[in-house]
Amino acid sequence: MRRAYLTALALCRASLANMLEYRAEIYLWVLASALPLILLGVWSQAAHSGSFPLSPVEFIRYFISVFVVRQFTFIWVIWEFEELVVSGNLSHQLLQPLNPVWRFLAGHLTERVVRLPLVAGVVALCFWLYPEAFWVPRLLDVVRAVALLALAFCARFLLQYMMSMLAFWSERAAAVEELWFMVYLFLSGMIAPLDVYPESVRRLTELTPFPYLIYFPVNLLLGRDVEFARAALVLGSWGGVALLVQRWLWKRGLERYSAMGN
């Protein structure tokens, strides 16, 4: 256990140092993911003139929360893994006594630490522009939201890492993620709260992992009723299945990778 702890600590320190060198690029990523803040103005104005289940203030709070949740569930491992396979640089990592996944995971975790100050600044700016939307979530809601966010991060990471294995068979494995993202936009609650969708559509989306990645954690932050146990079970199930499929694809992919002479 001590050896595993020291290895994890060393990985995180090295990854954090690397992320700090490229913090300007990370800040640009944060600003590039500001779509929820654009939609904030659109939906809050629409609520003034239309019949919606949320008030203008509730829409503002919702999309501020979406922006925050999105920052902690963004995953990019498929592009990094695809580049390693295509360039042949994965061979160097395979020679080391450490599965490459731990380096990817350390990079994702430390990147969250680097982007946190800017995220806090953007949220503060939103509350300055919309002071009527300021609220302080209850401590219990924050704890439950953080727990569900951790599960959402793990499930999202495992699902994308599973898709990354396709890089052993295709040079454009990231295209699968791009297709996934199109569905994710509409079913996760990122571009519109699921409250505005027809009931039949909402029930259909709840069979997928998408709403549990954003919509459910956001509702927890807003203090709304959420079936936490079901959300945790769904995320755990999808993450578990992704892990099993990933391990199978990893073994088959390594055989193909070795046969190609890399």
Steps between C-alpha positions, in 0.01 A plus 500: 500500500783740585667434165173563315447823696851627423463412133165681478646802680797515264275471195273780621792729582659446161168546324419815697836651409433422134148648515626819662736552206199498265249676726435770238381230261285346774340839567417526130329159527293632790390804301431284194257293707289802590202386288278462810563865587385605152189287533443654841404830341294336225287285730455765769369745239276235348353430845378859520283461192412130499353228716784295646529282811788719627503872578765734353700490824479120512631482142795722594584284801459186294746598228755639747489157667530329161813702429654392832406134465626492143844619614540196722368236260686603184714209371754502217680166541390367160697767311813443709482122469430515126809716445717256700382202294519669161846645565630178656594679824282261697788253476710711736228498763445126465865444592439661839357299795188715516178482302465816285149558636644627829692774320184605316301499824762705686499753216124537512489542878778759522358692205186560710713664768659737247170610347324551837607867555369611160175305547447675832568835334249436220232395750567815707462710184166333423370582848620857458308529173194319642495577875140381531615147413750473786438208733693284742430125468438306818799308634325164456416585138864594434627176652257290295578698185875453547450126555289471185750714309778262598295207370414692183868577442598134546220374274576758231873423517444124474253536214734719298803287584306199374437683171869593490585133447360531147822686416665158465276437197439851366698823471179698563373352825420853619222513239300267726535750783384781271185302418452423871534871581218597264264269689649612831418864424127434469444225759726613785315824572785718375311705243158477667367373833328166460198665668411659165504164317187285457454241773554213255836643393606550861422139585700384199804710592501358853587161352826649371795635703467852355266676749694362796817670376360855520127534567490303826809663664365842398165429661676401821682835507168675447344315794248311290383147572724242335500121527862487610515123548365431150736753343797345681391150396460599134840672488665209678340249261605687186848552639531132593391384155740748336786368713432138403474582130812717519706220655389260226577752224834584664620139481385458140637839406845434645522180295422698187736781598789256555430324173533834318859525624468807724 
